[in-house]
Amino acid sequence: MKALHWKLLRELWRMRGQGLAIAVVIAGGVATLLMSLTSLDSLHQSREGFYRDYHFAELFAGLKRAPQELATRIAALDGVQTLETRVIAAATLMVPEFADQISALLVSLPDGENSELNRLFIRQGRLPEAHRPEAVVSDAFAEAHGLQPGDRLAAVLNGRLQQLTISGIGGSPEHIYQLKAGEIFPDNLRYGILWLNRSQLAAAYDLDGAFNSLSLTLARGAVAAEVIAALDRLLEPYGGTGAIQRADQQSHAYLEAEFEQLATMARIFPVIFLGVAAFLLNVVMARLIATQREQIAILKAFGYSNRAVGVHYGQLVLLLCAGGLLLGLIGGYLIGEALAGIYADYFRFPTLDYRLGGQVIVIAVLVTLAAALAGTFGALRRAMRLPPAEAMRPEPPGEYRPTVVERLGLQQRLGQPSRMILRHLERRPFKALLAVIGIAMTCAILMVGNLYDAVDHIMNVQFGLAQRYDLAVTLHEPGPRRVLHELESLEGVTLVEGRRTVPVRLRHQHRSHRTALFGLTPGAELSRVLDTRQEPMVPPTAGLFLTDYLAEMLNLGPGDTVTVESLIGRRQVLELPVSGLVTEYVGVAAYMELDALNRALGDGEVIDGAYLAVAAANREQVAARLGESPVVAGVARRLAAMESYQETMDETMLVFSFVSTLLAASIAFGVVYNSARIALSERGRELASLRVLGLTRDETDYILLGELALLTILAIPLGWLIGTGLSWYLALGMRSELYRIPMVLEPSTFAFAALVVAISAVISGLLVRRNLHRLDLVEALKAHD
């Protein structure tokens, strides 16, 4: 081995404590990057494999009823490759020992066979046999209720009670994200999907020889918009609601939104973590090179070139990175596998295609090394450019002059050790600033990783201020307002508000979006729209309100005119002004006053649902009565919606947030410990001299640890400021149609970040204090200036 190699090994051993702390910081960044890339990549690969293997359709269309002969004309359209018609219906299920009403979506299968498009995968059991009252049940619903093949379900099909035997448990690429129409988050206890033989389903809903839904794939080179236009023309006489592409299909759209928000977190967190690691390496290398000026001069005097010296210190950086890379790769793989497994189970993929590809490893290594070398480039350049003659001389001593505190006359109130701390920091303000920034960044990333405040805020706004009903009732068909009086007569019902929901397409300029237009009761108390201050707004009578994010998507503002195309009934096209914007964190929608909406559509005074306030003692009874009504399609509970939302957050975003917070805590310790060790290496001889001159051990401890404490105290407020800015940036990047994460930071978040940093400082101080006590005073004093 060359002499420089021996020196390199000695340096690594001498700074093994710092090296381990640096490795922890780097490992946190690498693990975050790796778990993000691998878990997201595995989810994408699993989804694409699911779509491909089970023939997920590219276009979907719903309608009222059409004869099967129409399928021949549709199949003949230019651009259509594969077409499949089917029957889809809503039903009510009853599961033993579960009192709440359960809504179900029934989907037809060819008798005794699997479908050609949107095929089923079977986890347990088998497909329904032809001409038998059997069904395949969605896996999420079966798991929630503990159902197994062979169990029986009672189902109300078109008003008639039937007994169904579960032949199998499975799923479909069409229903990865299993969401009830009109709802925002899954509720697997109260919503399930069943696949039945088509002959049985068609007979129950009077659709023999007819269909009310179709899906298709496109031929190579076909233009989707042209096929949709031709398809809509054929289906319009049969109550078609407009064909949609895969991008607008409910399950795929929600899944894409979830993936996008996870990808945003995956982009932001590794950048922050690796940025802190690069900053820390820069501080360590800059101070190491500053303390080895004489060694650098001797190396150059003995003939080592500037390049050789630069390579030597560059190798030290790479070796410091190597330990962090190894820990990060192992930890990132294990955490990524666990995260991907959680997400895959939540999204109901049949299999998880998790793998750690060579490309991902190469990306992680290159990004980490690039960050490390970029962070230490300035220090390495100074080592290369340092002239030998100048390096042989020690650094000129700092100017010793009264500090600001002393000039203000406050020195009398401070002891000599305290004045020494302030003088040292004031003589080297740039180095002190670097230490403060490093510690502040750890405080900031602890704040960024905490999304619990935002989730709690959404819960309070969405389910405390906006949605305040106890039960939400959906009718099978729009009906007269007298239904409200019937609901009011139920025992325990204290308030009833009618509503209407119309599927629409909103158009502005070249932009369009399918959503729901809600008609709300004037002066509503149970379902309200809120402004930016979370104050209730009165739905307009001559225009509509838009969710602020939807307005942004369509490039609309108050006063602009939007084209509203109804997708049901007579399919009216309205030109309505935007009267205002409402703030919502979940979903996107448009709102009008109920009577104004009915007038615009020319349908009279009708409703298709209602919100109910019910006394707590009567809620179960009222829900059961509504479930038995033939006009009621479904009953939703606000508390159940809250639980579903919390479960969704817990299983997706908060999992990522929790892991990131743990990694951030480890990084916090690494940064603070390195700051303490660097301070000890710089001031070791000075503190030894003070001990020889008569200062006690406690006084020298105070000088060193007091400086660390002061830097930590100064860093925490700066960290709060940086964390606030990073949280705002994260919230800005995590906005989607599914939900938006507001920038909400509660005092507890600031306290948590400060507490972790303070604990890291205390532990680091104790470790450094032990090293200070082991300092050889004689050896330290032998070093010459």
ABEGO torsion letter per residue (X at the ends): XBAAAAAAAAAAAAAAAAAAAAAAAAAAAAAAAAAAAAAAAAAAAAAAAAAAAAGBBABBBBBABBBAAAAAAAAABBGBABBBBBBBBBBBBBBBGBABBBBBBBBBBBBGBBBABGBBBBABEBBBBBGBBBBBBBAAAAAAAGBBBGBBBBBBBGGBBBBBBBABBBBBAAAABBBBBGBABBBAAABBBBBBBAAAAAAAAGABGBBABBBBBBBBGBBAAAAAAAAAAAAAAAGBAEBBBAAABAAAAAAAAAAAAAAAAAAAAAAAAAAAAAAAAAAAAAAAAAAAAAAAAAAAAAGBBAAAAAAAAAAAAAAAAAAAAAAAAAAAAAAAAAAAAAAAAAAGBABBBBBBBAAAAAAAAAAAAAAAAAAAAAAAAAAAABBAAAAABBBBBBBBBBBAAAAAGAAAABBAAAAAAAAAAAABAAAAAAAAAAAAAAAAAAAAABAAAAAAAAAAAAAAAABABABBBBBABBBBAAAAAAAAABBGBABBBBBBBBBBBBBBEABBBBBBBBBBBBGBAABBBBBAAGBBBBBBAABBBBBAAAAAAAGBBBGBBBBBBBABEAGBBBBBBBAEBBBBABEBBBBBBAAAAAAAAGAEBBBABBBBBBBAAAAAAAAAAAAABAABABBBBAAAAAAAAAAAAAABAAAAAAAAAAAAAAAAAAAAAAAAAAAAAAAAAAAAAAAAAGBBAAAAAAAAAAAAAAAAAAAAAAAAAAAAAAAAAAAAAABBAABBBBBBBBAAAAAAAAAAAAAAAAAAAAAAAAAAAABBAAAAAABBX
